[in-house]
Structure formats: structure tokens, C-alpha cells
Amino acid sequence: MPKRVAVGVVTSDKMNKTRRIEIPRLVKHPKYGKYLQRRTVCYAHDENNESHAGDTVEIIESRPMSRKKRWQLVRVILQSRLAGMAALPEVKALEASGENAGTTEKDEG
């Protein structure tokens, strides 16, 4: 039997080499006919920690690697804009220097 391939969005990258991926789908209500949004949650193995929250990724079914992990990351299809913004040197310099941390216009006046 061929392995299943799915495309979803990374919702959590806080674990080392593991990503939580949501696969959205539409389901028609049996009685009223309205389409409802549902999601399938998968945990995938990301060996190089190359995906981040918000990225659209392709995953493939694999052998069980832990209690919940049954998928492997194939590739990152589309990187999120937030992940790209965090990699900019200007943003890292501002975060490191602590500028604008906890200050507002009300505090200055």
C-alpha cells in the first residue's frame, strides 16, 4: 500500500525535531448541508528542525517513531512571513539591545 502524502500548516515548533501540523478540511453537515471547517492534527518528524510555526509543509506517512509521531517532513512548501522577519539582523539587534522593551508613550510623559 502506498504511503499517504499530506499538506498542512505547522502550528507548533517548540519540540526538538517534532512539529505539530494541522491539515484543514471541509465537511458537509449531514442534515443541513452547510460546510464546516474541521482539522486533522499530525505530529511529524523534522530531523533538521528546518520548519517553523506558520510554514506550509508536505509530510509523508512513516513508521511509528513515538506515541504520537507517525509522519515525516518531506519539504517546506512555503515559509511564513513571521519566520523570515525573525531572521533579519535588524530585528535580532533590537531584541538583543532591549530597546522598546516595556516602554510606551504613556510611560515617557
N, C-alpha and C positions, 0 to 999 in steps of 0.2 A: 504494500500500500504506500503511495507517495506521501511525503511529508507535507503538512499544511503550511502555507505561507500567509502572513497577515501583515497589514499596515496599520500602525496606531501611533499615538502620541505619548511621549514619556511624561509621566506625572510626578515621579519621584526618582531622584538620583542620589539619595542620601546614603545608600548602602554601597559597600565596596563590591564592584563587579556585578551588581544586580540592579536592574531597572524595573520599575512598575510602569506598565504600559496599558493604556486604555484604548480599546477598539470600539468606536461608536457604531451603532446600527439603528435602523428604523424598524419598528414592529407595528403591524396593523392590529388595532384593537378588534377582538373577535365580534363584539356586539355592535359597537358604534362606528367602526371603520376609520376612526382617527388614527393617524400615525404617531406613535410615541417614540421618544428617544430613549434608547437603552444602551448600556455599555458592558463590555466584557473586559475584565481585568486579568492581565497576564503578567507573570514575573519572568524576565528574560535575563540570560547570562550575557554580560558585556565584558569580555576579557580585558580590553584595553581602556576601559572607562571613557570611551570616546563620545558617548551620547550624554546629553544634559536635559534638564526639565524643559519641556516645551518643544523638543525636537520631534519631527515626524520620522519614524524608523520602520524598517522592514524586519520582521522576525520570522524564524522558521522553527517548526516543531522539532524537539530533540528528546534524547533520553532524560529521565528524571535526574536532576542534579542536586536537588534538596527537596524538602517537603512541598514547597510551592513552585519551584523553578522547573518548568517543562519546555522552555523556549530558549533560543539563542538569537542574538542580534546578528543580522546579516549586514546591514549598512544603514547609514544615516541618510535619509532621503532629503530632508530639509531641516536646516538648523534654525532654531528660534532666534529672533532678533535680540532677545534679552541675553542669551548666552554670548552673542557676538559683542554686545555692549560691555559686558563684564570683562572681556579680554582686552579692551582698549587700554593703552598705557596711561591715558589721562585719568580714566576712572580709577585705576589702581592707585595712582599717585594721590588722588583726592581722598580715597578711603584710608590710605596709609598715614597721611598727614593729619587726619581727623578734622579737616576743615568742614564747616557747616554741620558739625555733629551736635544736634540738640539745640541749635540756636534758631530763633525765629525773629520776625520783625518786632513782635511784642516785647521780647526779652531785651532787645537793644535799646528801646525807648524808655 
